């Protein structure tokens, strides 16, 4: 469904700062203000190297796994906003409508900014200051591209997945510009009959960027899903990891240094897919817990430790709940579904966040949207609702803030 993008005050984008485009080398050697550039042409690790115009340092950007605040996207068919939940002390305080954004958005934080990916009908990447939430810049993306996610790798490089295109867009997350109009990561080799790979969620982890490819034709899976492994220095896909299930739908989650997890939903019937456990060193994936065992499909998950976590399970009856799971049995065998933390039925759950042994969930119940939480030390008690006004968004609505 096409959704209207609320007007946003735009700021003038700063001059482009590219960190990995070799075509900038010639210009740098003529930069009279940088006497060291010509000596650094072969030093890709030097912060003053020739790939860095205007001699600006490109520092790594680590995406926060946890923080002292949670940002939450809310939206309906016409309006969208950002709320911030302060976790510094109890009772938790919810600041409503700190920013007006596109009604269908995904949030990511890093680089002292909150990035808002304007998805269907938005076709934009918006950067907000992560303290004042003022607009730093807004970058238009290709029309009709339906961007899905952004992965930050440095202060001058990030990747945006585009659902309706067969490439990833490379952007400068500090300046708010495309690195180059032609600087993209081609994905056509991973498309199916409709010419699109349907690249969805991204994860920057361990020096690589992982790209979830759904491969849908007329919204039905045409094959099992894949995680593409993007080599950041060359902006090319190095390898692909075949999943055992179709339609990787949840955000990709880091389990440890060499393992990831993702929820695959198949055709949403509840009989396909489950939680895939990916070994990035071996380049393999196994189905750790099936949708059949979980009682539905997994659309979000968080890890409590390197073995077990909590899954947002959507049942074939169109109810939702939160269930424990483990990826392995501890002895090399497959994982298993555990007990329900929040039984399926009472709430319309669309997203999870785990902070300091408190599990927060976004509740999009039409009559009473809000944020609720469960203290894992008291797992039988669900909190009262912190009202959000608009319902939380369905696509990765939470992101941690420092």
N, C-alpha and C positions, 0 to 999 in steps of 0.2 A: 504494500500500500504506500503510495507516495505521500510524503508528509511535508508540511510547510516548515521552512527554516526561518526562525525568528530573526529579524535584523540584528546584526551585531556591529558594534563600533570597531572599525578596522584600524590597525596601525600600519604605517608604512614599513614594509619589510626592509630589513637591513641588507647591505650588499652581500652577495653570495660568498660564502666561505666554503670551499670544497676541500675535502681532505683526502680523497682517494681517486681523483680523476687525473690520470696521467697526462691528459691533454693540457693541463695547466702548467706543465713543467716549463715550456718555452717561455711563457709569460713571466714565470718566477725568476728565470735567469736574467731577465732584463729589469728586475726590480731593484732600483738603485738604493732603496732603503733597507735592503736585506743583503748584506755583504756575504752572508754565509750560505745563501741558497744554492749557488752554483757548486759548492763543495758537498752538498747534501743530496744530490740527485739520486744516488743509489742507496740512501739510508732511509728506509721506510719507517724506521722506528724513531727517527729524530724529530722532535717536536717542531723544528724549524724547517722541515723538509720541503722539497720543491712542489709537493702535491698540496701544500697549504698556502693558498694565496693570502696576501696581507700579513703573512707571518703570524697567524693566530694558532695557538696550541689546540690540538684536538685531543681532549681528555676522554677516557672511558666514562660511560654512563651506566651505573648499576641500577636496575629497576628494583624498587623497594619490595621486600618480601613482607615487611611489617612496619609499623610506625606508631605514632601517637594519635593519629587521626585517620578517619576513613572518609573518602569522597564517595558520593553516591549519585548516580544519574537517575533522574525521574523523567517521565514523559508520557504523553498520550498521543492521540492522532495529530494534534496541532501544536502542542507546546512541549518544551523540554527545559530542564533546569539541573543545577548541581547543588547538592546539599553536603554539609560537612559534619561528621560526628566526632566530637572531641572526646577522646578516651583517657585524658590525663587524670580525671578523677570521676568518682561516682557521686550522684547519678550522672550518667552520660548526657551531654548537651548536644542538641542537634540544631545547627545553624541552617535555616532554610533559604533556598534561592540565592546563593552567593554569586551565581552566574546564570544567565539565560543562554541556552544552547539548543542545538537541533534535537528534535523529539526522539530520534532514533540514533543513539550514540554509544560509543565504547570509550572508556576512560583508561588512561595510563599515566603514571607519574614518573618523573625523573628530570634531572637537569634544572632543578628549581622551578619546574613548570608542571602544570596539569594539562595533559594533551587530551583533546576531545576529538575523536574520529566521528565526523558527521556521516552516517551510513546512508541508507536508502533515501535518495532525494536530497541529501546534504552535500555529498561529494566535496568534502573539505576536511582540512586538519586545522584545528584551533588550538593555540597555546595560551594558557592563562597563567599568571603568576601564582605560585602555589601558596602564597601567604595572603595577598590582597585580592586575588582572583580577578584582577584587571586583565584586559586583553593585551597580550604581547603582540600577537599577529594572527591572521587567519589566511591560510593558504588554499586557494581553489585547487581541486584535483580534477582529472579528466571527467567531463560531463557524462553522466550515466554510468560511472565506474563502480558505484556502490562500495566504497572503501569499508574494510572490516576491522582492521587492527593496525597498530604501529609498534615497531620494535626499535628501541633506541640502542645504538652500539657505541656512539661517541658523541661529543658535543657538536660534531659537524656531519654526522651521518645517521640516518634512520631509514627504515623501510616501511612502506605502507602496502598492505595487501588490498587488492582491488577485485571484488567478486565478479564483476562483469567485464574484466579485461584479462588478457593472457600474459600479464607481466606484473612485477612489483614496481612501485614507484620509489625512487631513491630521493630523499629529501634532506635538507639541512635543518635539524631541529632547533638550532639556535637562531638562525637568521630568518627562518620561515620561508624557504624558497626551495624549489626543485634544484637538485645539484646541477642538472643540465636537462634541457627538454628531451634529449634522447637518452639520458642516463637511466636505464631501467634494467631490471633483471628479467630476461625472457623466460616464460613458463609454457610456451606453446607446445613444447615436447611432452608435456604432462597433461595436455587436454584430452578430452574424449570427443565424441561425435559432434557435439555442439561447438567445438573450438575453444572451450573454456575449461580450465582446471578447477574452478571454484576454490580459489585460495582463501582461507578464512583466518583463523587465529595464528598469531606468530609468537615465538618465544626466543629472546636473546639469552643464550646460556652457554657457558664454557667456551667463549670465543666464536661460536657459530650462531646462526639464526635458523630456527626450525619453522617450517611453513606447513600448516595442515592443509592438505588438498582433499576436497570432498568428492570430486568427479560425479556431478549430477547431470542428468539429462531430463528435462521436464520435471525437475525437483525429485527425481528418483535416482538412487545410486546406480551408476553403470558398472562399478567395480569396487573392490575393496579400497579403502582409503590409503593415503601415504603421508609420511612426513618427509619433506624435502629438506636437505641439509645445505644451507647457503654458506658459501665461503666468502667471508666479508672482504678480505683484501682484493679479491678479483671480481666480486659481484656476480658470481656464477654459482649454479647449483652443482655441488660436488658429488653428492650421492643422494639416493632416495631410500627410505626405510619403508618397506611394505608392511602395512598393518594386516591383521587377520580379519578385520571387520570393516564394513562400509560406513562412510559418512562420519568422520571425526568432527564432532559438533561442539564439545566443551572447549574452554581454554586449555592450552597445553600447560602442564604443571611440572616443575622441576622436583624430582624426588630426592636425588643426591647428585654428585658431580657427574655421574655417567648414566643416570636413569631418569626417564620422564614418564608421565602418565597422561592419558587423554581418554575422554569418554566418546565412544562411537555409538550412534543411535540407529543406524540402519534406516529402515523405513518408519521408525517410531512405533512399530507394532508392539515392541517389548519382547520380541522373540529373537531379535538380531542384536549383535554387538555387545557392549559392556565396557569395562575399563581395560584398556590396553596398557601393558607395561613395556616400555621401550628401553633397550640396552643400546645407548649411543655408541659405545666402544665397539660392540660386535655388529651394530647396524641391523638389529633384529627386534621383533616385537612379538609378544605373546598375549593372549587373552587371559588376564589375571582373574577377572570375575565377570561372569556373563550377566547380561540383562535378565535372563530367565531367573538366575539365582537372586539377583537384586530386586526383582519384582517390577522392573521398569527400566527405562533408558536414563542414562546419566548425562545431564546437561551442564553440570558444574561439579568440581571437586576440589578439596583442599587436603593437604597432607598434615597429619599430626606429628609424624616422625618419618623416618625413611622406609617404614613398612606399611603403616596403616594411616587411614584418614577418614574423611566423611564425604559422602556423595549426595548430590541433589538428584533424587530419583523421581522421574515422572512416570506414573503408572499407565497401563492401557486404559484405565477408567478415567484418565485426565485429572487425576489428583496428584499431589506432589508431597514429598516428605524428605527427611534427611536420614541416611543410614550409614552406619560404620562399615568399613571394608578393610581388608588387608590384601596386599599385592602378592604375598607368598605365605606359605605355612611355616616359614623359618627354617625349613629343611630342604629347600630347593623345589618344593612342589608348588602347585597353583594356589592362588589366594582364595578368599571366601568372603561372602557377605556376612556382616554381623547384625547386631540388633538395631532397630529403629531408634534413633535419638529423638526425632520428631516424626511421629507416625504420619503416614500419608493421609491426607484428607482435610485437616482443619484450615490449611493456609494455601495460598497460591505462591509458592516459593520460586524466585527467579535468579537468585544469586547468593553466594556464600563468601564469608571472610572469617579467618581464624586469627585472633590476636590475643596473645598471652592467656591461652586456655579458655578463652571466651569465643564461642562460635556465633557470629552474627549472620542473620539471614534476611534478605530483602523479600518482603511480603507484598505482592501485587494484588491481593484480594480487593475486588472492585469497590466494595462498600467500606473498606477499612485498610487502605494501603499504609505501609510503614516499615520500620525496622524493628526486628525482635532479636533476642539473643538467648543463648543457653550457656551458663557457667558449667564447664565440664566437671567441676567439683560437685555440682548439684545438678546432674543431668536430667532429673525428672521435672525440673521447673523451667518453663518457658516464660520469658519476661513479658511485661505489658508492652503494648505497641507504642513506639515513638512515631507519631503521625508524620507523614511526608507530604500530604496534600495530593500531588500527582502520584500515580503508581510507580514504583521502581522499574527501570528499564530491564528488558529481558536479556540483553547482550552484555555480559560482564559488567554489571552495574557498579560494583565496588572496585576501588583501588586504594591502597594505603598511601598516606601522606606522612611526611616527617613531622 
